Amino acid sequence: MGLKKLLEKIPGYDQLVLPLHRAQSFRAANKYDYPASSMKVIGVTGTNGKTTTCFMIHSMLTEAGFKTGLMTTVAHGVGRDLKPQISHMTTVSAGLLNQRIAAMRDAGAEYLVLEVTSHALAQYRVFGIPFDVVVFTNITHEHLDYHKTFANYLKAKLKLFKLAHKTHGGKKIGIVNYADPAAEYFADAIDRPLAYGIERGDIVARQVKLTAAGVEYYVKLPRALKEEFPEIDEQNFSDKLHIRTNIPGEFNVYNSLAAMTVGLVYGLTARQIEDGIAALPGVEGRMTRIDEGQKFTVIVDFAHTPDSFEQLLSDFRASTRGKLIVMFGSAGRRDETKRAVQGKIAGKYADVVVLTEEDDRDVDGQEILTQIASGAEKSGKKLDQDLFKVLDRTAAIEFALKQASGADDVVMLLGKGHEKTIERADGAHPWDEVGTTRKLLRERAD
């Protein structure tokens, strides 16, 4: 057992290391002369939707002509020069975080869109970053292996809103998902919350149209909002905004609403907002469609929480006329309580459930699959009939693909998305979910 694991067994260990985290973050920010201080920083937090929302904001600002930095779980860089994020960490360590921001500053970045995790907030990794606008997407069951309770997880997320600076007319601006049960909790922590939603909020999507290729809807801004924010040009918004995305799913209505609200705060025109969001072709590992000429649909997505499962699978159950085949696992040394929950959700919506490895680390993979299977069985699935355990992930993908036959069938490969390694007992191994799936589909066609 490593030293870190031994130390973690000491009662109060987390509280002991917090001063060390603060000191490390202070040194890192000071070393690079507080590199984010010259940029307008947009911080995005939440359980699901953070990455896609960040990419939409980045696309919108970049297309509008602003030199914009991006740091997410998928990629980092300035403008269209983005590099893949290899490590399984969304908000990287304070030292690397400040080093990358300094490089963006030196490249002339005017804006920085930063995906911020609860771990980063709890460990003060974002110390010294002046958040200009903060965004809350949603909060659901996740990371309780670290935070221990949902209340602690909620408090960690809320820190981002407390870190916001009073930069807009002396007010802290926070953008909040009105549909989330915790919306009021976050709204109360900010001077001027801007709520978005499909049914209610300051910014409301209407005439929503969901298709396999993406979503589209209209937004009509209330006059009171135009009067409050002088950045909003009356002429530019005299008619409805027409928002289109290239990423399907009702949850991307919410993600794009958050992004367009950021555009409003910064005074972008309707055309800049519409074109910027529509210009994003997709995000790697987020609703990525794999087409190698097969007659059925194959989708790779990073979904790995109960809420993301519920949203994604309910959407696809409603739109899938054929069989819905879902493959996924659950990470070792992470929140165990969600495993059976996700199994139950998958069992409820999918016709066939295939369970496999997902960064098992030093945990018995078969035991993880048994925990997930217990939930799927509660939804009526039967082992080796419509519920299968295939521990090796490559073999599991191949098995899942073989369950599809008709043109109306859909295969969903969940949990790894963009990640470039898979963690096993002996360490990290190279992994490419999209590439592996393409290879198997081509071999199947030969």
C-alpha positions in Angstrom: 0.0 0.0 0.0 1.4 3.4 -1.0 2.1 6.2 1.4 -0.9 8.3 0.2 -3.3 5.4 0.8 -1.9 4.9 4.4 -2.2 8.6 5.1 -5.8 8.7 3.9 -6.7 6.2 6.7 -5.8 8.8 9.3 -9.0 10.5 10.7 -9.1 14.1 9.6 -6.5 13.6 6.9 -8.4 15.8 4.5 -8.3 18.7 6.9 -4.6 18.2 7.6 -3.7 18.5 3.9 -5.9 21.5 3.1 -3.3 24.1 4.3 -0.7 22.3 2.1 -3.1 22.6 -0.9 -3.5 26.3 -0.2 0.2 26.8 0.1 0.9 24.9 -3.2 -1.7 27.0 -5.0 -0.3 30.3 -3.7 3.2 29.4 -4.7 2.0 28.3 -8.2 0.0 31.5 -8.8 2.8 33.7 -7.5 5.5 31.9 -9.6 3.7 32.7 -12.8 2.7 36.2 -11.6 -1.1 35.4 -11.4 -1.4 34.7 -15.1 -5.2 34.8 -15.3 -5.4 38.4 -14.0 -5.1 39.8 -17.5 -8.0 37.7 -18.8 -11.8 37.6 -18.5 -12.3 34.1 -16.9 -15.5 32.2 -17.2 -15.7 29.3 -14.7 -18.1 26.4 -15.4 -19.0 23.9 -12.7 -21.6 21.2 -12.2 -21.9 17.4 -12.3 -22.8 17.0 -16.0 -22.6 19.2 -19.0 -19.5 21.2 -17.9 -17.3 20.2 -20.8 -19.8 20.7 -23.6 -20.9 24.0 -22.2 -17.2 25.2 -22.0 -16.7 24.1 -25.7 -19.8 26.0 -26.7 -18.7 29.2 -24.9 -15.2 28.8 -26.4 -16.5 28.3 -29.9 -18.8 31.4 -29.6 -16.1 33.7 -28.4 -13.5 32.4 -30.8 -15.9 32.7 -33.8 -16.7 36.3 -32.6 -13.0 37.1 -33.1 -11.7 37.0 -29.5 -8.5 35.1 -28.6 -9.9 32.6 -26.2 -8.3 30.0 -24.0 -9.9 26.7 -23.1 -9.2 24.2 -20.3 -11.4 21.2 -19.9 -11.3 17.5 -19.2 -11.0 16.9 -23.0 -8.6 19.6 -24.2 -6.7 22.8 -23.5 -5.2 25.6 -25.6 -6.0 28.9 -27.3 -8.3 29.4 -30.2 -8.3 26.4 -32.6 -4.9 25.2 -31.4 -6.2 22.7 -28.8 -4.3 19.8 -27.3 -5.9 16.7 -25.8 -6.0 16.3 -22.1 -4.4 13.0 -21.3 -4.6 12.6 -17.6 -7.9 11.6 -15.9 -8.2 15.0 -14.2 -10.4 17.9 -15.3 -8.9 20.8 -13.4 -5.2 19.9 -13.3 -2.8 20.5 -10.3 -2.2 24.1 -9.3 1.3 24.1 -10.7 0.3 22.8 -14.2 -2.8 24.9 -14.2 -0.9 28.1 -13.7 1.8 27.0 -16.2 -0.8 26.5 -18.9 -2.6 29.7 -18.1 0.7 31.6 -18.3 1.3 30.1 -21.8 -2.2 31.3 -22.8 -1.4 34.8 -21.4 1.8 34.9 -23.4 -0.1 33.8 -26.5 -2.4 36.9 -26.1 -5.6 35.2 -24.8 -8.3 37.7 -23.8 -10.7 35.2 -22.4 -10.3 31.9 -20.6 -13.1 29.3 -20.3 -12.2 27.0 -17.4 -14.0 23.8 -16.4 -13.9 23.7 -12.6 -14.4 20.5 -10.6 -15.5 20.0 -7.0 -12.1 18.5 -6.2 -10.3 21.6 -7.6 -12.5 23.8 -5.5 -12.1 21.8 -2.3 -8.3 21.7 -2.8 -7.9 25.4 -3.6 -6.3 24.6 -7.0 -8.0 27.6 -8.6 -6.6 30.0 -6.0 -5.6 33.4 -7.5 -7.9 33.1 -10.6 -10.3 36.1 -10.9 -13.5 34.6 -12.1 -15.4 37.2 -14.1 -18.6 35.1 -14.8 -19.5 31.8 -13.2 -21.8 29.1 -14.5 -23.7 26.3 -12.7 -25.0 23.5 -14.9 -26.5 21.0 -12.5 -25.6 18.9 -9.5 -26.4 15.3 -8.8 -25.0 12.2 -7.1 -21.2 12.0 -7.8 -17.7 11.9 -6.1 -19.1 10.9 -2.7 -16.0 8.7 -2.4 -14.1 11.9 -1.9 -16.6 14.4 -0.4 -18.3 11.7 1.8 -21.7 13.5 1.8 -23.8 15.2 -0.8 -23.9 18.3 1.4 -20.1 18.5 1.3 -20.1 18.1 -2.5 -22.7 20.9 -2.8 -20.5 23.2 -0.6 -17.5 22.5 -2.8 -19.3 23.4 -6.0 -20.7 26.6 -4.4 -17.1 27.8 -3.7 -16.9 28.8 -7.4 -19.8 31.3 -7.0 -18.1 32.7 -3.9 -14.9 33.2 -5.8 -16.6 35.4 -8.5 -15.4 39.0 -8.7 -17.7 42.0 -8.7 -16.8 43.1 -12.2 -20.1 43.9 -13.9 -21.4 47.1 -12.6 -20.1 46.2 -9.1 -22.0 42.9 -9.2 -21.0 39.3 -9.2 -22.7 37.6 -12.2 -23.7 33.9 -12.0 -25.5 31.8 -14.6 -27.7 29.2 -13.1 -29.7 26.2 -14.5 -33.3 27.1 -13.3 -34.4 23.5 -13.7 -32.0 22.1 -11.1 -33.3 21.6 -7.6 -30.2 23.4 -6.2 -30.6 26.5 -8.5 -31.8 28.7 -5.6 -28.9 27.6 -3.4 -26.4 28.9 -6.1 -28.5 31.9 -7.0 -28.5 33.1 -3.4 -24.7 33.1 -3.4 -24.3 35.6 -6.2 -25.3 39.3 -6.6 -27.0 38.9 -9.9 -28.1 35.4 -10.9 -29.2 34.8 -14.5 -31.4 31.8 -14.7 -31.9 29.7 -17.8 -34.4 26.9 -18.6 -36.9 25.4 -21.0 -40.0 26.3 -19.1 -38.9 29.1 -16.6 -36.1 31.5 -16.1 -34.7 34.8 -17.3 -33.6 33.1 -20.6 -36.1 30.6 -21.8 -35.9 28.2 -24.7 -39.1 27.9 -26.7 -40.2 25.8 -29.7 -37.6 23.2 -28.9 -36.9 20.7 -31.6 -34.8 17.6 -30.9 -33.3 15.6 -33.7 -30.7 13.0 -34.2 -28.3 15.6 -35.6 -28.7 18.2 -32.8 -31.2 20.5 -31.1 -32.7 23.9 -32.1 -34.9 26.4 -30.4 -35.8 30.1 -30.1 -35.2 32.5 -27.3 -37.0 35.8 -26.8 -35.3 38.0 -24.2 -37.5 39.8 -21.7 -37.4 43.6 -21.9 -36.4 43.9 -18.2 -33.2 42.0 -19.0 -32.4 44.3 -21.9 -32.9 47.3 -19.7 -30.7 45.9 -16.9 -27.8 44.9 -19.2 -26.7 47.8 -21.4 -24.4 45.4 -23.3 -27.5 43.8 -24.9 -28.2 45.8 -28.1 -31.9 46.3 -28.6 -31.6 46.2 -32.3 -29.6 43.0 -32.3 -32.3 41.2 -30.2 -35.5 42.7 -31.6 -36.4 39.3 -33.0 -36.0 35.8 -31.5 -32.6 34.2 -31.3 -32.5 30.9 -33.2 -30.0 28.6 -31.5 -28.8 25.4 -33.3 -26.3 22.8 -32.0 -24.7 19.9 -33.7 -24.9 17.8 -30.5 -28.2 16.0 -29.8 -30.0 15.5 -26.5 -32.3 17.7 -24.5 -29.5 18.3 -22.0 -27.7 20.2 -24.8 -30.6 22.7 -24.9 -29.5 23.6 -21.3 -25.8 23.5 -22.1 -26.3 25.9 -25.1 -28.6 28.2 -23.0 -25.8 28.6 -20.5 -23.3 29.4 -23.3 -25.6 31.9 -25.0 -26.2 33.7 -21.7 -22.4 34.1 -21.3 -22.6 35.7 -24.8 -25.3 38.1 -23.6 -23.3 39.2 -20.6 -20.3 40.0 -22.8 -22.4 42.0 -25.3 -22.1 39.6 -28.3 -24.6 40.2 -31.1 -27.4 37.7 -31.9 -25.5 36.7 -35.0 -22.3 36.1 -33.1 -24.1 33.9 -30.5 -26.0 31.9 -33.1 -23.1 31.4 -35.4 -20.6 30.6 -32.6 -22.7 27.8 -31.1 -23.6 26.4 -34.4 -20.0 26.4 -35.5 -19.1 23.7 -32.9 -19.1 20.4 -34.8 -19.1 18.3 -31.6 -17.0 17.4 -28.6 -14.9 14.3 -28.6 -16.5 11.6 -26.6 -19.7 13.6 -26.1 -22.4 12.1 -28.2 -19.9 11.1 -30.8 -21.5 9.1 -33.7 -19.3 6.4 -35.2 -20.1 5.6 -38.8 -18.1 3.0 -40.7 -20.9 2.1 -43.0 -22.8 -0.1 -40.6 -26.6 0.0 -40.8 -27.2 0.6 -37.1 -26.2 3.6 -35.0 -23.2 3.6 -32.7 -22.6 6.4 -30.1 -19.6 7.0 -27.8 -20.3 9.2 -24.8 -18.6 10.1 -21.5 -21.8 9.6 -19.4 -20.8 8.1 -16.1 -23.3 9.4 -13.5 -26.8 8.3 -12.6 -28.2 11.7 -13.8 -26.4 11.6 -17.1 -27.7 8.0 -17.6 -31.2 9.0 -16.8 -31.2 11.9 -19.2 -29.3 10.2 -22.0 -31.0 6.8 -22.0 -34.5 8.2 -21.5 -34.0 10.4 -24.6 -32.8 7.5 -26.7 -35.4 5.1 -25.4 -38.1 7.5 -26.7 -36.4 7.9 -30.1 -35.1 4.4 -30.7 -37.4 2.2 -32.7 -35.2 -0.9 -32.7 -33.1 -2.4 -29.9 -31.2 -0.1 -27.5 -27.9 -1.8 -26.5 -25.9 -0.1 -23.7 -22.3 -0.9 -22.6 -20.6 0.6 -19.5 -18.7 0.0 -16.3 -17.8 1.9 -13.1 -14.4 3.1 -12.0 -12.6 1.4 -9.2 -11.6 3.4 -6.0 -14.4 5.8 -6.8 -18.0 6.2 -5.6 -19.4 2.7 -5.2 -22.9 3.7 -4.2 -23.8 4.8 -7.8 -23.0 1.4 -9.4 -26.3 -0.4 -8.7 -28.2 2.9 -9.4 -26.7 3.1 -12.9 -27.3 -0.6 -13.4 -31.0 -0.1 -12.5 -31.3 2.9 -14.9 -29.7 1.1 -17.8 -31.8 -2.0 -17.1 -35.0 0.2 -17.2 -34.3 1.7 -20.6 -32.0 -0.6 -22.5 -33.0 -3.9 -24.3 -29.5 -5.3 -23.8 -27.0 -4.3 -21.1 -23.3 -5.2 -21.4 -21.1 -4.6 -18.3 -17.4 -4.1 -18.6 -14.3 -2.5 -17.1 -13.9 1.2 -16.7 -10.7 2.1 -14.9 -11.0 -0.7 -12.4 -7.6 0.2 -11.0 -6.7 -2.2 -8.1 -10.3 -3.2 -7.5 -11.7 -6.6 -8.5 -13.4 -5.9 -11.8 -15.8 -8.8 -11.4 -17.0 -7.5 -8.1 -17.7 -4.1 -9.7 -19.7 -5.8 -12.4 -21.7 -7.8 -9.8 -22.6 -4.5 -8.0 -23.8 -2.9 -11.2 -25.7 -6.1 -12.3 -27.6 -6.1 -9.0 -29.3 -2.9 -10.0 -30.0 -4.1 -13.6 -31.6 -7.2 -12.2 -33.9 -5.1 -10.2 -35.2 -3.6 -13.5 -35.9 -7.1 -14.7 -32.7 -8.0 -16.6 -31.5 -11.6 -16.5 -27.9 -12.6 -16.6 -26.8 -14.1 -19.9 -30.1 -13.3 -21.5 -30.3 -9.5 -21.8 -27.6 -8.7 -19.2 -24.0 -9.7 -19.9 -20.6 -9.4 -18.1 -17.6 -9.0 -20.4 -14.7 -7.7 -18.4 -12.2 -6.9 -21.2 -13.5 -3.6 -22.7 -12.4 -4.3 -26.3 -14.2 -7.7 -26.1 -17.2 -5.9 -24.6 -17.4 -3.4 -27.4 -17.2 -6.2 -30.0 -19.9 -8.2 -28.1 -22.2 -5.1 -27.9 -21.8 -4.4 -31.6 -22.8 -8.0 -32.4 -26.1 -7.5 -30.5 -27.2 -5.0 -33.1 -28.6 -6.1 -36.5 -31.4 -3.8 -37.7 -31.1 -0.3 -39.1 -33.1 1.0 -36.2 -30.9 -0.4 -33.5 -28.6 1.8 -31.3 -25.4 0.8 -29.5 -24.3 3.2 -26.8 -20.7 2.9 -25.4 -20.6 4.9 -22.2 -18.1 6.0 -19.6 -14.8 6.5 -21.3 -15.6 9.0 -24.0 -12.5 11.0 -24.9 -10.1 9.4 -22.4 -6.8 8.2 -23.8 -5.9 5.7 -21.1 -7.6 3.0 -19.2 -6.4 2.3 -15.6 -5.9 -1.3 -14.5 -4.2 -2.9 -11.5 -0.7 -2.5 -13.2 -1.2 1.1 -14.2 -2.5 3.1 -17.1 -2.8 1.5 -20.6 -3.3 3.4 -23.9 -7.0 3.6 -24.8 -9.1 5.0 -27.6 -12.8 4.2 -27.4 -13.6 5.9 -30.8 -10.6 4.3 -32.6 -11.2 0.9 -31.1 -14.9 1.0 -32.1 -14.0 2.1 -35.6 -11.5 -0.7 -36.0 -14.0 -3.4 -34.8 -16.7 -2.1 -37.1 -14.3 -2.2 -40.1 -13.3 -5.7 -39.2 -16.9 -6.7 -39.0 -17.6 -5.3 -42.5 -14.7 -7.2 -44.1 
